[in-house]
Amino acid sequence: MAQMTADYVIVGAGSAGCVLANRLSEDPANRVILIEAGGTGQSLFVSMPTGYGKTTAEFGHSWHYSSAPEASINGRQMLLPRGRGLGGSSNINGLLYVRGQAADYDSWSNLGAIGWGWADVLPYFQRAETYAGGGDRMRGAAGPLRVEELRHRDPTNDAVLAAFGELGVPLNPDYNGPDQLGAFYYQTTMADGRRCSAADAFLRPVMARPNLTVLTGAQCRRVLFSGQRASGVEIERGGKVEVIAAQAEVILAAGAYHSPKLLMLSGIGPGAHLAGLGIPVLHDSPGVGADLQDHYILTMSWELAPGTFSYNRELAGGRLVWNVLRYLATRQGAMTIPAAQTGAFVKSDPVLDRPDIQFHCLPVSGELDAGGPDAKPSLSPYPGLTLAPTVLRPESRGWVRLASPDPLAVPEIVHNYLEAEADQRLSVKAMRMARELAAAPSLAQLIRRESYPGSARSNDADLLDYARQIGNTGYHPVGTCRMGLDDRAVTDPQLRVRGVEGLRVIDASVMPRLISGNTNAAAIMIGDKGSDLVLGRS
């Protein structure tokens, strides 16, 4: 077998992996190889912000995984796209930039992730970004990642924000600043109308470094060991198996589904599970693949009065073609909208010390087949509005396991959405809050009727049943290689895999708990802080 050698071998060129490749190769003495199973991650549908509607729903730029049948959501199999190609899921996400709450990270520290409290991670959020609003004690002004305010404002989104105010939710000029509570236009990872992916920000500007090698189309099969020390990885590229040797460390940055899969294929995981598949057990680590967490989006929609601004008209037929041409000419218009334009972080009960529900709001709506287990949206034939709340810190936990010892086999993924009774109660409360928002004067005057779930679903049981039928992944899987100090922790606070040497996991899978918001900003932060841990700077 052919063999290449580096000091650091990074598996996965997603949000964390691109940052790691950049930071570790800054020193010319460090030889770095970055391995990515997908391609270059470049196309019109990646760079055009609204292209996520195509890249997440079709093969090409994503791993098109599905969960196993989920008993807690009526046996549905959830489509679970994850980014494939340089940039990973930052190529296909909804572009929303959300750091989460300071208390999220302090809770990590309290759970054993020492060194990951808010005061520890804030400098890395600042170091990574250039915020269009300017730098201050909370925000960065000189980082590679561009974070912009939404340029396009419209009367319907303005009415959403006014309605939040009528419910007592204040406007928040920067929800990534001192306090998350409030309503706002979302901040986005865009640069002058184009998506700013992790590859755009961190990787492509440094790919010419002679000490950095980037391999695409290279599927990692397993980590190789000399005794208990990681010595490299085995990859498949162009139909051939190759070995990439690591003289310092192997770093898995393959995400919450792939990183635990690679650990288990390499003999690190629940011993009985691995033995049952005929995989020799190198280290019995029952936490590998456990503690899977994700947000669960509760999509609700309303038909707006004729003439009310909505994207339903702009994204269909001839208007869609016109808007694509407009985008190509000006980088403006309907093709620059993220997954939500306005939103809010709110408390389900005023006595709470911090928000526990997030809203994603967008003046567009889809037709949902509420009777089927695999409901798929299509644009409604009328102007519509979507209000989609989600429970920020769900209690339900799932897992990732191997379905086969074949490295190319899709792992078994079960999220157990809505399994926890607390998640059920709070989800129903969140949907009732969405109805209160729609009934507030500023929105009520624009609304003709509730489309989904519809007024016929009125009691808690009806709403919970709707949530099971229609709810969708938030695309925020974390926790499957959880860091901590307890016996079930997969990684220690330095992100080293416990029980072996020379191996770390540095991606969203190490989060002890899901943060209060979208996870891309936190994944980039983990890559940035992780690079300092590798280099002994943190």
Helices and strands as residue ranges (DSSP letters): E 3-11, H 15-24, E 32-35, H 44-47, G 49-51, H 52-55, E 62-66, G 71-73, E 79-83, G 88-91, H 102-110, H 118-128, E 129-131, E 145-149, H 155-166, E 182-185, E 187-188, E 190-191, E 194-195, H 198-198, I 199-203, G 204-206, E 212-215, E 218-226, E 229-237, E 240-252, H 255-265, E 268-269, H 271-276, E 283-284, E 296-297, E 300-304, H 317-330, G 334-336, E 342-346, E 357-362, E 366-367, E 378-379, E 384-391, E 399-401, E 412-414, H 421-439, H 441-444, E 447-452, H 460-470, E 472-473, E 503-505, G 508-510, H 520-534
